[in-house]
Amino acid sequence: MADLIEMKLSGLDGVLDTLKQLPPEVVSKRGGPVKAALRKGALVILKAEKANLRAATANANDEGKRESTGLLLKNLIASRGKAPTSGKGERYLVRVRRKTYTRSGGKPVTTLQTAQLLEYGSSQQPAEPWIRPAFAANARLAIETIERETVRAVELVAAKLGAANKGK
């Protein structure tokens, strides 16, 4: 289940130049405006994944299979990842947090295993993709959200610094 899809944004040269001109303490403090924008973009994909997962588990309930406990849905998260290998930049991940289902007897099953089984299926269960379709359908919207929020946040920080400098 180690599918990793990485998106790289380009075309924000003016925003990047403005970010470089801002004081480091404003931009780099806990990720600054870029981190907040990436989070909002990741939440777009997370919301779609949750909707797809609800539909997939509802299908299982309708077909008389085991009823969903909701543990997988609760453990879908958007989290800040480690910076890319270059050490510069920000990263946000939409992922499944690893939790173990409580079972009486038998081998323990994790949320990661359940997610993989739903996404790719097995010899005994057909695949019900919910991650890849959510990403494919919402990637463009997520990128637009990141672009819009980055520009808005940088303009807000620049205006705040401009107002602070006028007072000096």
N, C-alpha and C positions, 0 to 999 in steps of 0.2 A: 504494500500500500504506500510505498515511498514515492508516489507520483508527486512531483513538485513542478508547479507552473509558476514561472517568474515573469512579472510584467515590468518593463522598463519604460519610464516616461521620457519623452523628448519633446522639444518644441516649447519649452518653458524658459527659454534663454533669458528673457527680460526679468522674469521672476528670480531666476538663479543669480543674475547680476545683482539684483536688489538684496537677496539673501546674503551675498558675499559682502555687501556694503554695511549691513547691520552689525552692531556690536556682537561679539561671540557669545556673551552672556545671555543675550536675548534669543539668539537662534539655537544655540546648543543646549540650553537648559532643558534637560529631560526631553530632548527631541524637538522642542519648539513648534513652530507652525506646521512644519512638514509632518511631524509625528501625528498631530491632530488630524490633518487632512488624510493621511494614510489610514488612520483608524476609521474615519467616516467612509472611505472607499471600501475597506474590508467589511464594514457592517452591511453594506449593500449586498455583497456576496453572501455573507452569513445569513441574512434575512431570507434570501432565496433558497439557501441550502436547508434552512429549518422548514420552510414551506414544502419543499420537495420531500424531506424526510417525513414530515407529517403525512403527506399523501402516500408515501411508500409503506409506512406502518399501518395506515388506514386500510390499504389494500390487503395486507396480511390479516388484519382483523376481520375484514369482510369475507375472506376465503376460509375462515375457521381455523387459521393457524394460531399459534400462541399470541396472546395479547401483549402489546407493548407496555413495558414498565416505565418508559419515558426517560430512562437513564441516559441513553445515547443523545436524545434531544437536549437534555440539560447540560450535557458536556460538549456541545458544539460551542467553540469560543473563537474570538478574534483576539490575538495576543501579540505583543511586541516581540519581535524576534531579535536575535543577535545581528549586529551589523554585518554586511557582506564582507567577504574576505579582505577587501581593501582597507577595512577599518573605518571607512567614511560612508555616510548615508544612513538611511533608516529602513526598517523592514517590519511589515505587519503580516501575520500569518492567520489564516482561517483554518482551524484544525479541530481535531477531536481530542479532548483531554482523556488521558488513560485512567479508567476506573474499572473495577472488577465487579461483575454481577454476583450477587450472593445466590448460591445454588446449594441445594441439599444433595450431597454426594456428587460424584463426577468431577470432571476437570473444570477448573474455573475459566470463565470466559470474560474477556475485556471488551470495553467499548470500541477499541481499535479493531478487534477481530470482527465484531458485529458490523461495524461500518464497512469493513472490507467485504464481508460476506454479502451485505446488501448491494454494495456498489458493483462488485464483479461476479457475484453468484458463486455457485459450486456445482459439483456433479449432481447434487440432490436438490438444489434450489436455483431457480433462474435469477439472473441479475436484475436488479431494480436500480439503475443508476440514479443518483440524486445529487452527487457532488459535481460531476463533470457537466451535466446539463445546467446546473445553477451558475457555474462559472461561465460557460459558453454564452448563456443568455444575458448575463449581467456584467461581463467584463468591460464593455464599452461604457456602460453607465457608471461603473466603479471608477474608471479612468477619468471620465468627465467630472465626477464628484471630487476626486482628488485634485484635479486641475483647478476647479472652481474654488474649492476650500483653501488650497494653497495660495492662490492669488488674493482671495479675500483676507486671509490671515496675515499675509505679508503686508498688504496695504494697511491693515489695522495697526500692525506693529510699527510700520513706518510713520503713520499718522501720529501715533502716540509719542514716538521719539521726536517727531517734528514739533509737536506741541510742547514737549518737555524742554527742547532746546530753545524755543521761543521765549520761554519763561526765564531763561538764564541771562 
